[in-house]
């Protein structure tokens, strides 16, 4: 089975918009879209699908990885424009009765539901567009199959435990509070110089935590013949560890042919141990590669992916390619027709000396 994975540029800032087509010419192709970037990215996705997959194509599945604006806004015009088989998205306001205990006693179930729903207008709009068009909405929890894509994370239990920690949910007993001291340390951060060799790694095993929203990301594993494709969105180490557990339970925990670099290459989202588990341990320098890694990077975000992150992927046999400077999109494919005008792109080099 052939496939093509298109990472579309979402403009100046970081964000994700991923279009995938897989299948065969004889049996037909399925289109799978994950995340939509910002508002204007939606039209870019529409144009891309019409030009490269066929005008007026049917989208089998649309998946929203999480509720952050750089992933959701562009999906609204996509769902409004195309025939869509199913929308997969998690809606935090569906579970107030199960999470009420995490909030202060002045909330009722319906009051909490309304407050959470009101905090996510774009998520509500996407839901309403889908319902108006008769598109079924499903919860993408670990173990669900979305066509050829297995959801690895989040589990339902872990997702519900994260809702009270989301930035937009009301104050709860579990939401971390950044006090004056925390703000002082944020302001006091300085640029530090790093030096790495192939055998020394600056990537931290215990980085500062990423957000609860990022840890709630839908992690997917495409299973296409003997190849696997790992889509991570903005997942952090906790979500990636849970994803590995799910993949292992399904007999699918082995180095993927393709992997998305989590959260645009943030140094807080991967650790050496989680990369070893997913990609394999570092290889001897110059010994080849196991797969490829793509990273969504805004045009005005030259610091991404972080050098320690791209170095870590390269050590493990995964050269990193980024969307910024690509002219609109980058593509990885297997057993699919070559598009006219395609040009090769260069992977990021190993960087020994850098500042962060």
C-alpha positions in Angstrom: 0.0 0.0 0.0 1.4 3.4 -1.0 1.2 6.6 1.0 2.1 10.2 0.8 2.4 12.5 3.8 2.2 16.3 3.3 3.2 18.7 6.0 1.8 22.1 5.1 3.4 25.4 6.2 1.0 27.3 8.5 2.7 30.7 8.1 5.0 32.7 10.4 4.3 30.9 13.7 4.5 27.2 14.7 1.4 25.0 14.0 0.4 21.7 12.4 -1.5 20.9 9.2 -0.9 17.3 7.9 -2.6 15.7 4.9 -2.1 12.0 4.2 -3.3 9.9 1.3 -2.9 6.2 1.2 -4.0 3.2 -0.9 -3.6 2.0 -4.4 -4.7 3.2 -7.9 -6.6 0.0 -8.4 -8.5 -0.1 -5.1 -8.7 3.6 -4.5 -7.2 6.1 -2.0 -8.3 7.3 1.5 -7.5 10.8 2.7 -6.7 11.4 6.4 -6.2 14.9 7.7 -4.7 15.7 11.1 -4.9 19.3 12.4 -5.5 22.4 10.4 -3.2 25.2 11.7 -4.6 28.7 11.8 -7.7 30.2 10.1 -5.9 30.9 6.8 -4.3 27.5 6.8 -7.8 26.0 6.1 -7.9 27.4 2.6 -4.4 26.2 2.0 -5.5 22.7 2.9 -8.5 22.9 0.7 -6.4 24.0 -2.3 -3.8 21.3 -1.6 -6.3 18.5 -1.5 -8.1 19.8 -4.7 -4.8 20.1 -6.6 -3.0 16.9 -5.5 -5.7 14.5 -4.4 -8.4 15.4 -6.8 -10.9 18.3 -6.9 -13.8 17.7 -4.5 -12.2 14.7 -2.9 -13.9 13.0 0.0 -12.0 13.1 3.3 -12.3 9.8 5.1 -11.2 11.1 8.5 -10.4 14.4 10.1 -8.5 14.3 13.4 -7.9 17.1 15.8 -5.0 16.3 18.1 -5.9 18.8 20.8 -7.7 22.0 21.4 -4.9 24.6 20.9 -5.6 27.3 18.3 -2.6 26.5 16.1 -4.2 23.1 15.4 -7.9 23.6 15.3 -8.8 26.9 13.5 -8.0 25.7 10.0 -10.1 22.5 10.3 -13.3 24.5 10.5 -13.3 25.6 6.8 -12.0 22.1 5.8 -15.0 20.4 7.5 -17.3 22.9 6.1 -16.0 22.5 2.5 -15.4 18.8 2.0 -17.5 15.7 2.4 -16.1 14.1 5.5 -16.6 10.6 6.7 -15.9 11.2 10.4 -14.5 13.9 12.7 -12.3 12.7 15.6 -11.9 15.2 18.5 -12.0 15.3 22.2 -14.4 17.7 23.9 -13.5 18.5 27.5 -17.0 19.6 28.4 -18.5 16.1 27.9 -17.3 14.8 31.3 -18.2 17.3 34.1 -19.8 14.7 36.3 -16.6 12.6 36.2 -14.2 15.5 37.0 -16.4 17.6 39.4 -14.5 16.3 42.4 -11.3 18.1 41.1 -13.0 21.5 41.3 -14.0 23.8 44.2 -17.4 23.2 45.7 -19.1 26.2 44.1 -19.6 24.3 40.7 -22.6 22.2 39.7 -22.2 19.6 36.9 -24.1 21.8 34.4 -22.3 25.0 35.6 -18.9 23.3 35.1 -20.0 22.0 31.7 -21.0 25.5 30.5 -17.9 27.2 31.8 -15.6 24.7 30.1 -17.6 24.8 26.8 -17.6 28.6 26.8 -13.8 28.5 27.2 -13.4 26.8 23.8 -15.2 28.7 21.2 -13.3 27.3 18.2 -13.8 23.8 19.5 -17.5 24.5 19.8 -17.6 25.9 16.3 -15.9 22.9 14.8 -18.4 20.6 16.6 -21.4 22.7 15.4 -20.2 22.7 11.8 -19.8 18.9 11.9 -23.2 18.4 13.4 -24.9 20.7 10.9 -23.4 18.7 8.1 -24.3 15.3 9.6 -20.7 14.3 10.2 -20.3 11.8 13.1 -18.0 12.9 15.9 -16.0 10.2 17.7 -13.6 10.3 20.7 -10.1 9.4 19.8 -8.9 7.5 22.8 -6.2 4.9 23.0 -7.1 1.7 21.2 -9.5 3.2 18.7 -8.8 2.6 15.0 -9.2 5.6 12.6 -9.1 3.8 9.3 -5.5 2.5 9.1 -4.4 4.7 12.1 -4.3 3.3 15.6 -4.8 5.9 18.4 -2.0 5.3 20.9 -2.8 8.1 23.4 -4.5 9.5 25.4 -6.3 6.9 27.3 -9.7 8.0 28.4 -8.7 7.9 32.1 -5.6 10.0 31.6 -7.5 12.5 29.4 -10.1 13.1 32.1 -7.3 13.5 34.7 -5.7 16.3 32.6 -8.9 18.4 32.0 -8.7 20.2 35.4 -5.1 21.2 34.5 -5.9 22.8 31.2 -5.2 26.5 31.0 -8.8 27.3 30.0 -10.6 25.3 32.6 -11.8 27.0 35.8 -9.5 27.0 38.8 -9.3 23.5 40.3 -7.5 21.7 43.2 -5.0 20.2 40.8 -4.1 23.0 38.4 -0.5 24.2 39.0 -0.1 27.8 40.0 2.9 29.8 38.9 3.6 32.1 41.7 5.9 35.2 41.9 9.0 33.0 42.3 8.2 30.9 39.2 7.6 34.1 37.2 11.0 35.4 38.4 12.8 32.3 37.2 11.0 32.6 33.8 12.2 36.2 33.4 15.8 35.3 34.6 16.4 32.6 31.9 19.7 33.3 30.0 21.1 32.1 26.8 23.5 29.2 27.4 26.1 27.7 25.1 26.2 24.0 24.4 28.7 21.7 22.8 27.7 18.2 21.7 29.5 15.3 20.0 27.9 12.3 18.4 28.4 10.4 21.6 27.5 13.1 24.1 23.9 14.3 24.3 22.5 17.5 25.8 18.9 16.4 25.7 17.6 16.1 29.2 16.1 13.0 30.8 13.9 15.1 33.1 13.0 18.4 31.4 10.6 20.9 32.8 7.0 19.7 32.1 5.1 20.6 29.0 1.5 21.8 29.3 -1.4 19.5 30.2 -3.0 20.3 26.9 0.1 19.0 25.1 0.1 15.9 27.2 -3.5 15.3 26.1 -2.6 15.1 22.4 -3.9 12.4 20.2 -0.9 10.2 19.2 -1.6 8.1 16.1 0.3 5.2 14.4 -0.4 4.6 10.8 -0.1 1.0 9.9 0.3 0.6 6.1 1.5 -2.8 5.0 4.9 -3.4 6.8 5.5 0.3 7.5 4.4 2.5 10.4 4.0 6.3 10.6 4.0 8.0 14.0 2.1 11.2 14.3 2.8 12.9 17.7 1.3 16.4 17.5 2.5 18.3 20.6 2.7 15.3 22.8 5.1 15.3 25.8 7.1 12.5 27.4 4.1 11.2 29.4 1.9 10.9 26.3 4.7 9.4 24.3 5.3 6.8 27.0 1.6 5.9 27.1 1.7 5.7 23.3 4.6 3.3 23.4 2.7 1.1 25.9 -0.3 0.9 23.6 1.9 0.2 20.6 3.7 -2.6 22.5 0.3 -4.1 23.5 -0.6 -4.3 19.8 2.8 -5.7 18.8 3.6 -2.5 16.9 6.4 -1.0 19.0 9.3 -0.9 16.6 11.1 1.9 14.8 8.6 3.7 12.5 9.4 4.5 8.9 8.2 8.1 9.5 7.9 10.1 12.7 6.7 13.6 13.4 9.0 15.6 15.7 6.8 16.5 18.7 5.8 20.1 19.4 7.9 21.6 16.6 11.1 20.3 18.2 10.6 21.7 21.7 13.3 20.4 24.2 10.6 19.7 26.8 8.7 17.1 24.8 11.2 14.3 24.2 13.8 12.6 26.4 16.7 10.2 25.5 14.9 7.2 27.0 11.6 7.8 25.2 13.4 8.3 21.9 15.4 5.1 22.6 12.1 3.3 23.2 10.4 4.6 20.0 13.3 4.9 17.6 16.0 2.7 19.0 19.3 3.6 20.6 21.9 5.9 19.0 23.7 4.5 16.0 27.4 4.7 15.3 28.1 7.9 13.4 27.7 7.6 9.7 26.1 4.1 9.9 22.9 4.9 8.0 19.3 5.6 9.0 16.1 3.9 10.3 13.5 6.3 8.9 12.8 10.0 8.5 11.4 12.7 10.8 9.4 15.8 9.8 8.9 18.9 11.9 6.4 21.7 11.5 8.2 25.0 12.0 6.9 28.6 11.4 8.8 30.9 9.1 9.7 33.2 11.9 10.8 30.5 14.3 14.4 29.8 13.3 15.2 28.4 16.8 13.0 25.4 16.0 13.5 22.5 16.1 15.9 22.9 19.0 19.4 21.7 18.0 19.6 19.2 20.9 16.3 17.7 19.6 17.3 17.4 15.9 20.7 16.0 17.0 19.0 13.4 19.1 16.8 12.2 16.2 19.8 12.2 13.8 21.8 10.1 16.3 19.1 7.5 16.2 18.9 7.3 12.4 16.2 9.8 11.7 17.3 12.9 9.7 15.0 15.8 10.4 13.3 17.9 7.7 11.4 21.1 8.5 8.6 23.0 6.8 10.0 26.5 7.2 11.8 27.6 4.0 10.0 24.9 2.0 7.9 27.2 -0.1 4.6 25.9 1.3 4.8 22.2 2.1 7.1 19.1 2.3 6.2 15.6 1.3 7.3 12.1 2.2 6.0 9.2 0.1 6.3 5.5 -0.6 5.0 3.7 -3.7 3.1 6.7 -5.0 3.3 8.6 -8.3 5.9 11.4 -8.3 4.4 14.8 -8.6 5.5 17.2 -11.3 8.0 19.8 -10.2 9.0 18.1 -6.9 12.4 19.0 -5.6 14.6 17.2 -3.0 15.0 19.0 0.3 17.9 18.9 2.7 17.9 17.4 6.2 19.1 19.5 9.1 22.8 18.9 9.8 24.2 17.7 13.1 25.2 20.8 15.1 28.0 20.6 17.6 28.0 24.1 18.9 24.9 26.2 19.6 23.2 28.5 22.0 19.7 28.2 23.6 
